[in-house]
Amino acid sequence: MSMVTVGVMFGALAALALLLIAVLLRRGNSVTENPEGLRIEQARRVQAQHDRVSYSATTVHSSSPTMSDVYRRR
């Protein structure tokens, strides 16, 4: 009886995992069509690049806070 319960439990978990995978694959990387969405995406990409430069291990541990590239570009 317990083996059947374990099998049902693993079957339910596998079905749930497959459902989640199917939902994520169906959603995919949709492309933004409108101009406002494109501007928002571009601003986020630029901000992420600035953050990667500003908070890298070298910047954080080897220099003063005002020496990062973000401050130099402004």
C-alpha positions in Angstrom: 0.0 0.0 0.0 2.8 2.5 0.8 4.5 1.8 -2.5 1.4 2.8 -4.4 1.1 6.0 -2.3 4.8 6.9 -3.1 4.2 6.1 -6.8 1.1 8.4 -6.9 3.0 11.1 -5.1 5.9 11.0 -7.5 3.5 10.8 -10.4 1.7 13.9 -9.2 5.0 15.8 -8.7 6.1 14.8 -12.2 2.8 15.9 -13.7 3.1 19.3 -11.9 6.7 19.7 -13.2 5.6 18.9 -16.7 2.8 21.4 -16.5 5.1 24.2 -15.2 7.6 23.4 -18.0 4.9 23.6 -20.6 3.6 26.9 -19.3 7.1 28.4 -19.3 7.9 27.2 -22.8 4.6 28.4 -24.1 5.2 31.9 -22.6 8.7 32.1 -24.2 10.5 35.3 -24.7 7.9 37.5 -26.3 9.1 40.6 -28.2 7.8 44.0 -27.1 6.0 45.6 -30.0 5.1 49.1 -28.9 7.6 51.9 -28.7 7.0 52.7 -25.0 7.8 49.1 -24.1 11.0 49.2 -26.2 12.1 52.3 -24.4 11.5 50.7 -21.0 13.4 47.6 -22.0 16.4 49.7 -23.3 16.4 51.7 -20.1 16.5 48.5 -18.0 19.3 47.0 -20.1 21.4 50.2 -19.7 20.7 50.3 -15.9 21.7 46.6 -15.6 24.9 47.3 -17.4 25.7 50.2 -15.2 24.9 48.1 -12.1 27.2 45.3 -13.3 30.1 47.8 -13.6 29.3 49.7 -10.4 28.9 46.6 -8.2 31.6 44.3 -9.6 34.0 42.7 -7.1 36.8 44.9 -8.2 34.8 48.1 -7.9 33.4 47.2 -4.5 36.6 46.1 -2.8 39.3 48.1 -4.5 38.2 51.7 -4.8 36.2 54.5 -3.3 32.5 54.6 -4.0 32.9 57.6 -6.4 35.4 55.8 -8.7 32.9 53.5 -10.6 32.1 54.0 -14.3 28.6 55.2 -13.5 29.9 58.3 -11.7 32.5 59.0 -14.5 29.8 59.0 -17.2 27.5 61.4 -15.5 
